[in-house]
Amino acid sequence: MPYDLAPSLRAEFELTVQRTVAAALTAEQVLPSAADLCTTLHAVVDSVVSAELRVRNARVHALQHVPPELWCMVWTYLPVDGRFAISRVCHDWRVLALSTPRLWSYVDFYTNAHKCRRSNCVECSADPRNQSSAQTNTQTRQLAGLDLRRLRLSNAASAALAFERSAHLPILLEITVFCENTDGRVLIHLASKLIRHRTRLRAMYFTSQDISAFATFLTGCSLHNPSPSMPHFPKLIVLTLSCEESEYSCGHQRVSLPRLDVIMPNLEYLKLRDDYSWWRDSTGPGLCALKKLHYVFFHANQLMSVLAACPVLDHVCFTAWGPEPSDAATMNTPEQISRVRDLAARIPTVAIYDIVDRDVQRLRAMFADVNREEFVLSYAEAGLPATGNCAAFDIFTDIEPPFEVVCSFDEEIDDMLRVQVEDADATRTRAVLLPLDDPKPAYTLLWSSLSPSAVSQLEVPLRMWYTMFEYLPSELPVLEHLRLVSISPDDEEDISNEIPICHTSMPKLQSFYLCADPDDEEVTLGMFTIADILNSFCFPQPLPRLVLSDVILDSCLPFNPTVVAQVVSMRSYD
């Protein structure tokens, strides 16, 4: 048998031989001659090949009718190197790629991708463990000026060409420096290509393992800026800086960027991760257009400089790396805290992350304001005290009762409990995020801090409700609306088991909601399942209103009017 055939042809070949021989033996006929067998097999091969060609031609025909706009939309999700590869597939794709500047307006630059080829990373030769293996080839690798192999470990050439192909469109640039010991000349080379298009740069995302890499990049921009007195990037509006902790890191070290407001004066969004800090120096103009800021701060004096330099902020996300208790008195004086409070009073939304309980009173003194639209406190994993005394929910006193309480799992970290309180007009919000490794302390703290007579609406995920309700007070006297949300198709089996009884009295309850997640498929619940849920509450009789949102009943039988007065079905997308 010809073993060089394609698998599909080989299978047809074997099957035809078996059928021919079996038919001859069954009819007690003489086996076919080699010539007859070859003729039969040739016919089989022709039919299989024809079928495969028809399928292939149909696929090619379908691809030929894909609109060019759709191809370009798909290609935009590729990295810049992938887009260059696409432009070399065929003449039509190349013409389409080169005639679409939008395809090249997003540029992802990387250098030293040693995560994939660690042993070949030239930059890691600076690490003592790699010096012995690297010294033997150093003489042959180094050329005058920039090491060419260092350039080959980056896509600097692709990035430079993408800048040109993007024509007049705004540029979004993502820079990733994988290696800890990066040769700054690679970044300076990129800066020399980018500075020609500096007025088109709108967003920059810079990630590195080298804390000094961004400063080196800015140095390269200064060297090649044709007008040193002018801003490097006058129309840049988004900047994100982060430094990943490498395996050879000796801990975080802060690097300051005092001239950021001179280099990028029109920033509207600034995100500085753990290792970067910025403040306005005595001659800097400040970031007068900045609206949203992510920043890591240590003390009030640092915040004074930052907030004073950003007069139009409307959203801040701070990470609180507070000083040790022994230094708190000197680094957070009452005058400094009062000044921060005055500067922050104009900011509608404030969120503070990674706090510990000892910092809550200080942070409330800085940021708690009854007129602020939103205030969020997120505790670190070890932020709660061992005892039950905690000031986590003290910020809820800013909201006048009655108010709505929304409990949920945090969208980014599923093991965090988010408790949000809104006033009756939904104009002001306070939220607290607590670690949920052991839910008992969090639930106990929550319901011991909230006044039962202040809760008019309550929303809780179903899978959280049956672990929380035993910590509820004996009565919620003004509760009007109760919503159990995020019901999934898997919950019916759990509900059908023995459901514990909630003994909390709700005499003013008007509506009870069962809501499925609108992002999931619709949930079908049985009549008896819903009856079990209703029987697990001390509802007034009859329940005035039952609302099923994205939940379908598997029965058309009506509810007993002595149990439920009105049933409403609704869909979130209606």
Phi, psi and omega in degrees: 000138180288107185281356179272004178287156174296154182304320181295319179291322180297319179296317177297322179300309182298317182295320180294317178299314181298316181295319181296315181293318181295322179294320180294318181291323180295319181275006181052041177262166175286138179302144181296151178290167180298322181295316179296320180295319178297320179297317179297316182293323177299320179295320178296314180299316180299319181293319180293315180298318179298318179296317179295321178295323179296318178296317181295317180295323178296320178294315179298319180298319179294319179295325180294339182260007174288129181300142179304325180298326179290320176302313182297323179296320179292318183293335181296341179276354179276151171295167186298325177295323177294325178292325175293322178295321178299321183290354179250006183289309181205171184297317183296316180293324179295316178299317180295316181294317183286339180266008181239088181301329181300332181294337185250007183280344173255122184236123175251109181261136176226159175217138175063065181281059185281355175295333178267329184226067186298320185291339181260007184281115181297322186295327183288356177295343178288341177286137183305329183288342183251355186295321184296322181280340184268334186295331183293331182255005184298319184297321183280337183278326187279130173243174179295135179078228185282132177294120184294328180291329176296323177292323181293336177277005174232172176249042182300321181295317178296318180297316181297319180290326177295323176304317181291318184288340180286356174057238186261003186284155174298148185250135170248121187242129174243122182246125179234119178251102187287324190270148182286328185248068186281138172288117183298340183292334176294316178292324177293324177297317177297319180298323180295329178279323183286326188297337177292338182245026189298329181285349180260353182285122181250329183216142179220129177240113187243118179233133181208166170259359180248116185296336182266001186296319182292321176298323176296319178298317178294326176298317177298322177295321179294322181295327186253005178289120182294337179233089185302333181281349181263156178298146178297313184230084188291340183244015176289128183243344181231127176221127176234125179238130176214149180234112179285141179284116183276172183287347178253009183292144178255024181110166183289142172226131185279139174237132184264150180233070189293338185258019182299322181289341177275322183284323184227074190287343186253024178299138174248338180224123181227124178235110179250117181279195196309320193266359185247141175224154180213146171206158181280129174279181187295336183254354185285148180281345185085170179262085189285348179253359186291128181248329182228131186226130169248126189208147175256123182234158181247324186207170187293324182298323178294319180294326179303314181295319183291311183292326179293334182272356183232084189285344185245023178300137173235357180205123177231140174237109182254144169252123188265101170260075188293160178290165175295153182306328181291336181259355187297323184294322183276334184261354179219071180287157178304323179295318179294317179297319179295321179294319177298319180299318180295319181289327183275351184297334183275354185270119184293323187235126178228129176231133181233129187243160176059042180269162172242161191297330182292344181268353189297314182297320179295318181290323177296322178296330180278319195239341182291125181211128185295339182267355181290141183290317184214135178221124185235132173239127180240123183276146171288166182301323180255026186277336182279143178288160180291329179276174182280352181281115183209142182260020188303317187262014179295336181292344180291344178291348176289339184262126179281136178286160358280154182220171180259135177248125179240117176256138181201168170272137182301142184295326183267323182238108189291337181266026174245133176270125177251122177245120184239135179239128178239147176284176186297331181268359181058034178259341179227140185226140170232137183220145177230134176247126182235146174295142187243029177301315175239104188291338186302310179298322182293315180293318179298316180296320182297306187279349171274344180267331182272140175279125181302329182279005180253349186266109179261336178221143181221130178233128183217138171298145184302316183288346174270332186299315186284357170253349184257327195298335180290347178263000179291156175292169183292339180211140170245089194290337183245010181293124181251330184225127177239126182237124170257117191242176177059038175286129182247166179299338181280350186283338185297322179295321178292322180293325183293341175287182182295122181262127177291153184269131174269117184266007179289127180279137180227073189292336183260012184297130180251324184221138175238123186251137167242114190236126172275163177288121182296342179281342179265176175290158180298143183260131177257124179241144178281157178302318182289329177295314179294323177298321177297320179296313181297323181288346180275003179242157173264065181281155170294151182249124353279162174292123186301321188206127174246124182245124177252108182255115183061024178240131183249135175277140178272012181218147178262007180289140179285156175285152176296120183297342176282348178257312181230122182284323184215137177240128181237128175252136181214158177236140186293336182265002177288000000 
